[in-house]
């Protein structure tokens, strides 16, 4: 098994990649939570509190909410 490296032992490129991925993860979670907050419950598949909790699960949670948790509004 690989030995875990400390932050200072990582290359500059790897550190940049980790920071960018972290920012993307936080931005996706914030966008999912914001969308849940403003979207009516009728346009969410399942309870909003469940999707709120799922949004905190790494990057997979917010992506699954955007892919599977929203209903489309009826077009008049």
Residue frames as a rotation matrix with the C-alpha (Angstrom) as fourth column:
UNK 1
0.580 0.815 0.000 0.00
0.815 -0.580 0.000 0.00
0.000 0.000 -1.000 0.00
UNK 2
-0.002 -0.584 0.812 1.23
0.498 -0.705 -0.506 3.50
0.867 0.403 0.292 -0.80
UNK 3
-0.405 -0.224 -0.886 2.45
0.896 -0.290 -0.336 5.69
-0.181 -0.930 0.319 1.98
UNK 4
0.692 0.709 0.133 0.45
0.720 -0.691 -0.062 8.88
0.048 0.139 -0.989 2.50
UNK 5
-0.393 -0.823 0.410 2.33
0.777 -0.536 -0.330 12.03
0.491 0.189 0.850 1.62
UNK 6
-0.081 0.285 -0.955 2.16
0.706 -0.660 -0.257 15.24
-0.704 -0.695 -0.148 3.58
UNK 7
0.848 0.525 -0.071 1.04
0.351 -0.657 -0.667 18.46
-0.397 0.541 -0.741 1.90
UNK 8
0.506 -0.725 -0.467 4.61
-0.618 -0.683 0.390 19.77
-0.602 0.091 -0.793 1.62
UNK 9
-0.414 -0.683 0.602 5.77
-0.094 0.689 0.718 16.58
-0.905 0.240 -0.350 -0.07
UNK 10
0.395 0.645 0.654 3.27
0.653 0.303 -0.694 16.91
-0.646 0.701 -0.301 -2.92
UNK 11
-0.620 -0.577 0.531 4.29
0.782 -0.400 0.478 18.51
-0.064 0.712 0.699 -6.19
UNK 12
-0.804 0.286 -0.521 3.00
-0.179 -0.952 -0.247 21.98
-0.567 -0.105 0.817 -7.01
UNK 13
-0.707 0.537 -0.460 0.83
-0.513 0.058 0.856 20.55
0.487 0.841 0.235 -9.77
UNK 14
-0.485 0.513 -0.709 -0.79
0.568 0.801 0.190 18.03
0.665 -0.310 -0.679 -7.42
UNK 15
-0.669 0.220 -0.709 -1.45
0.585 -0.432 -0.686 20.68
-0.458 -0.875 0.160 -4.78
UNK 16
-0.817 0.372 -0.440 -3.06
-0.518 -0.810 0.276 22.95
-0.254 0.454 0.854 -7.39
UNK 17
-0.600 0.595 -0.536 -5.24
-0.173 0.557 0.812 20.09
0.781 0.580 -0.231 -8.63
UNK 18
-0.516 0.384 -0.766 -6.39
0.810 0.510 -0.289 19.28
0.280 -0.769 -0.574 -5.08
UNK 19
-0.748 0.230 -0.622 -7.26
0.175 -0.836 -0.520 22.92
-0.640 -0.498 0.585 -4.39
UNK 20
-0.760 0.476 -0.442 -9.19
-0.634 -0.395 0.665 23.24
0.142 0.786 0.602 -7.66
UNK 21
-0.516 0.576 -0.634 -11.11
0.219 0.805 0.552 20.01
0.828 0.146 -0.542 -6.96
UNK 22
-0.619 0.256 -0.743 -11.91
0.769 0.005 -0.639 21.25
-0.160 -0.967 -0.200 -3.46
UNK 23
-0.794 0.317 -0.519 -13.23
-0.286 -0.948 -0.142 24.54
-0.536 0.036 0.843 -4.80
UNK 24
-0.659 0.564 -0.498 -15.35
-0.487 0.185 0.854 22.70
0.573 0.805 0.153 -7.39
UNK 25
-0.552 0.429 -0.715 -16.75
0.612 0.791 0.002 20.40
0.566 -0.437 -0.699 -4.70
UNK 26
-0.653 0.283 -0.702 -17.70
0.521 -0.504 -0.689 23.30
-0.549 -0.816 0.181 -2.43
UNK 27
-0.795 0.349 -0.497 -19.20
-0.545 -0.770 0.333 25.26
-0.266 0.535 0.802 -5.34
UNK 28
-0.619 0.582 -0.528 -21.34
-0.127 0.589 0.798 22.29
0.775 0.561 -0.291 -6.43
UNK 29
-0.522 0.418 -0.743 -22.56
0.834 0.433 -0.342 21.72
0.179 -0.799 -0.575 -2.87
UNK 30
-0.721 0.236 -0.652 -23.42
0.133 -0.876 -0.464 25.41
-0.680 -0.421 0.600 -2.49
UNK 31
-0.776 0.439 -0.452 -25.25
-0.611 -0.349 0.710 25.44
0.154 0.828 0.540 -5.82
UNK 32
-0.552 0.583 -0.597 -27.25
0.317 0.808 0.496 22.33
0.771 0.084 -0.631 -4.89
UNK 33
-0.523 0.340 -0.782 -28.19
0.824 -0.032 -0.565 23.76
-0.217 -0.940 -0.263 -1.50
UNK 34
-0.798 0.223 -0.560 -29.14
-0.239 -0.970 -0.047 27.11
-0.554 0.097 0.827 -3.03
UNK 35
-0.718 0.539 -0.440 -31.27
-0.433 0.148 0.889 25.38
0.545 0.829 0.127 -5.66
UNK 36
-0.509 0.520 -0.686 -32.96
0.679 0.732 0.051 23.27
0.529 -0.440 -0.726 -2.99
UNK 37
-0.702 0.189 -0.686 -33.69
0.495 -0.563 -0.662 26.36
-0.511 -0.805 0.301 -0.95
UNK 38
-0.665 0.414 -0.622 -35.46
-0.545 -0.838 0.024 28.21
-0.511 0.355 0.783 -3.76
UNK 39
-0.766 0.363 -0.531 -37.09
-0.317 0.504 0.803 25.25
0.560 0.783 -0.271 -5.56
UNK 40
0.071 0.876 0.477 -40.66
-0.988 -0.002 0.152 24.37
0.134 -0.483 0.865 -4.49
UNK 41
-0.412 -0.227 0.882 -41.01
-0.570 0.820 -0.055 20.94
-0.711 -0.525 -0.467 -2.86
UNK 42
0.615 0.730 0.296 -43.28
-0.177 0.495 -0.851 19.83
-0.768 0.471 0.434 -5.71
UNK 43
0.825 -0.360 -0.436 -40.33
-0.490 -0.072 -0.869 20.17
0.281 0.930 -0.236 -8.09
UNK 44
-0.315 -0.909 0.273 -38.00
-0.944 0.268 -0.194 17.99
0.103 -0.319 -0.942 -5.99
UNK 45
0.294 0.346 -0.891 -38.06
-0.319 0.914 0.250 14.20
0.901 0.210 0.380 -6.22
UNK 46
0.037 -0.214 -0.976 -38.23
0.775 0.622 -0.107 13.10
0.631 -0.753 0.189 -2.60
UNK 47
0.795 0.277 -0.539 -37.89
0.592 -0.546 0.593 15.04
-0.130 -0.790 -0.599 0.65
UNK 48
0.728 -0.510 0.458 -35.80
-0.143 -0.766 -0.626 18.21
0.670 0.390 -0.631 0.43
UNK 49
0.623 -0.506 0.597 -34.04
-0.745 -0.152 0.649 17.40
-0.238 -0.849 -0.472 3.74
UNK 50
0.661 -0.390 0.641 -32.74
0.320 0.919 0.229 14.13
-0.679 0.054 0.732 2.27
UNK 51
0.651 -0.414 0.636 -31.29
0.647 -0.136 -0.750 15.91
0.397 0.900 0.179 -0.77
UNK 52
0.743 -0.406 0.532 -29.79
-0.523 -0.849 0.082 18.54
0.418 -0.338 -0.843 1.53
UNK 53
0.587 -0.521 0.620 -27.99
-0.426 0.453 0.783 15.81
-0.689 -0.724 0.044 3.46
UNK 54
0.638 -0.321 0.700 -26.92
0.649 0.714 -0.265 14.03
-0.415 0.623 0.663 0.25
UNK 55
0.886 -0.259 0.384 -25.44
0.093 -0.713 -0.695 17.31
0.453 0.651 -0.608 -1.02
UNK 56
0.588 -0.688 0.425 -22.73
-0.796 -0.398 0.456 17.03
-0.145 -0.606 -0.782 1.63
UNK 57
0.610 -0.352 0.710 -21.47
0.151 0.931 0.332 13.65
-0.778 -0.095 0.621 0.32
UNK 58
-0.355 -0.907 0.228 -18.30
0.487 0.028 0.873 14.48
-0.798 0.421 0.431 -1.56
UNK 59
-0.777 0.035 -0.629 -18.78
-0.492 -0.657 0.571 15.51
-0.393 0.753 0.528 -5.16
UNK 60
-0.906 0.421 -0.049 -21.22
0.322 0.758 0.567 12.66
0.276 0.498 -0.822 -5.86
UNK 61
-0.414 0.786 -0.460 -24.03
0.730 -0.015 -0.683 14.12
-0.544 -0.618 -0.567 -3.71
UNK 62
-0.167 0.361 -0.918 -24.54
-0.271 -0.911 -0.309 17.41
-0.948 0.197 0.250 -5.52
UNK 63
-0.806 -0.163 -0.568 -24.10
-0.587 0.104 0.803 15.77
-0.072 0.981 -0.180 -8.92
UNK 64
-0.836 0.546 -0.057 -26.73
0.536 0.835 0.129 13.15
0.118 0.077 -0.990 -8.07
UNK 65
-0.224 0.775 -0.591 -29.13
0.427 -0.467 -0.774 15.88
-0.876 -0.426 -0.226 -6.93
UNK 66
-0.289 0.076 -0.954 -28.74
-0.655 -0.742 0.139 17.76
-0.698 0.666 0.264 -10.22
UNK 67
-0.878 -0.106 -0.466 -29.05
-0.441 0.555 0.705 14.53
0.184 0.825 -0.534 -12.24
UNK 68
-0.659 0.571 -0.489 -31.86
0.424 0.820 0.385 12.75
0.621 0.046 -0.783 -10.35
UNK 69
-0.639 0.335 -0.692 -33.37
0.725 -0.038 -0.688 14.97
-0.257 -0.942 -0.218 -7.67
UNK 70
-0.673 0.369 -0.641 -35.08
-0.284 -0.929 -0.237 17.73
-0.683 0.022 0.730 -9.65
UNK 71
-0.002 0.742 0.670 -38.33
0.814 0.390 -0.430 17.67
-0.581 0.545 -0.605 -11.56
UNK 72
-0.876 -0.223 0.428 -38.83
0.458 -0.662 0.594 19.87
0.151 0.716 0.682 -14.58
UNK 73
-0.560 0.698 -0.446 -41.37
-0.121 -0.602 -0.790 22.66
-0.819 -0.388 0.421 -14.27
UNK 74
0.040 0.679 0.733 -44.44
0.818 0.399 -0.414 22.30
-0.574 0.616 -0.539 -16.46
UNK 75
-0.937 -0.338 -0.091 -44.26
0.202 -0.734 0.648 24.47
-0.286 0.589 0.756 -19.58
UNK 76
-0.097 0.964 -0.246 -47.44
0.131 -0.233 -0.964 26.43
-0.987 -0.126 -0.103 -20.28
